[in-house]
Amino acid sequence: MEQGIWLKGLNSKEGCNGMRFRTLILAILLIITFFITSAHFATFVLGRLSSNGNPNPKNFVKKDQ
């Protein structure tokens, strides 16, 4: 069965020292962290913009309605 490029080295006959797997997990965690922090910061910026620059916008501005 054909494997994707990400998992090709994990089951190779020469063995896997685990470094590829650890790097893959680290990359996935960093990408997830990036998207979560980006979404949080974007919500903060949009709340501030929609409240005319108020550094502490009201909660109804920050929440989904």
Contact map, one row per residue, 1 for C-alpha under 8 A:
11100000000000000000000000000000000000000000000000000000000000000
11110000000000000000000000000000000000000000000000000000000000000
11111011000000000000000000000000000000000000000000000000000000000
01111111000000000000000000000000000000000000000000000000000000000
00111111100000000000000000000000000000000000000000000000000000000
00011111100000000000000100000000000000000000000000000000000000000
00111111111000000000000000000000000000000000000000000000000000000
00111111111100000000000000000000000000000000000000000000000000000
00001111111100010001000000000000000000000000000000000000000000000
00000011111100110101100000000000000000000000000000000000000000000
00000011111110110000000000000000000000000000000000000000000000000
00000001111111110000000000000000000000000000000000000000000000000
00000000001111100000000000000000000000000000000000000000000000000
00000000000111110000000000000000000000000000000000000000000000000
00000000011111111000000000000000000000000000000000000000000000000
00000000111101111111000000000000000000000000000000000000000000000
00000000000000111111000000000000000000000000000000000000000000000
00000000010000011111110000000000000000000000000000000000000000000
00000000000000011111111000000000000000000000000000000000000000000
00000000110000011111111100000000000000000000000000000000000000000
00000000010000000111111110000000000000000000000000000000000000000
00000000000000000111111111000000000000000000000000000000000000000
00000000000000000011111111100000000000000000000000000000000000000
00000100000000000001111111110000000000000000000000000000000000000
00000000000000000000111111111000000000000000000000000000000000000
00000000000000000000011111111100000000000000000000000000000000000
00000000000000000000001111111110000000000000000000000000000000000
00000000000000000000000111111111000000000000000000000000000000000
00000000000000000000000011111111100000000000000000000000000000000
00000000000000000000000001111111110000000000000000000000000000000
00000000000000000000000000111111111000000000000000000000000000000
00000000000000000000000000011111111100000000000000000000000000000
00000000000000000000000000001111111110000000000000000000000000000
00000000000000000000000000000111111111000000000000000000000000000
00000000000000000000000000000011111111100000000000000000000000000
00000000000000000000000000000001111111110000000000000000000000000
00000000000000000000000000000000111111111000000000000000000000000
00000000000000000000000000000000011111111100000000000000000000000
00000000000000000000000000000000001111111110000000000000000000000
00000000000000000000000000000000000111111111000000000000000000000
00000000000000000000000000000000000011111111100000000000000000000
00000000000000000000000000000000000001111111110000000000000000000
00000000000000000000000000000000000000111111111000000000000001000
00000000000000000000000000000000000000011111111100000000000001000
00000000000000000000000000000000000000001111111110000000000000000
00000000000000000000000000000000000000000111111111000000000000000
00000000000000000000000000000000000000000011111111100000100011000
00000000000000000000000000000000000000000001111111111111100000000
00000000000000000000000000000000000000000000111111111100000000000
00000000000000000000000000000000000000000000011111111000000010000
00000000000000000000000000000000000000000000001111111100100010000
00000000000000000000000000000000000000000000000111111100000000000
00000000000000000000000000000000000000000000000111111110000000000
00000000000000000000000000000000000000000000000110111111100000000
00000000000000000000000000000000000000000000000100001111100000000
00000000000000000000000000000000000000000000000100000111110000000
00000000000000000000000000000000000000000000001100100111111011000
00000000000000000000000000000000000000000000000000000001111111000
00000000000000000000000000000000000000000000000000000000111111100
00000000000000000000000000000000000000000000000000000000011111111
00000000000000000000000000000000000000000000001001100000111111100
00000000000000000000000000000000000000000011001000000000111111110
00000000000000000000000000000000000000000000000000000000001111111
00000000000000000000000000000000000000000000000000000000000101111
00000000000000000000000000000000000000000000000000000000000100111
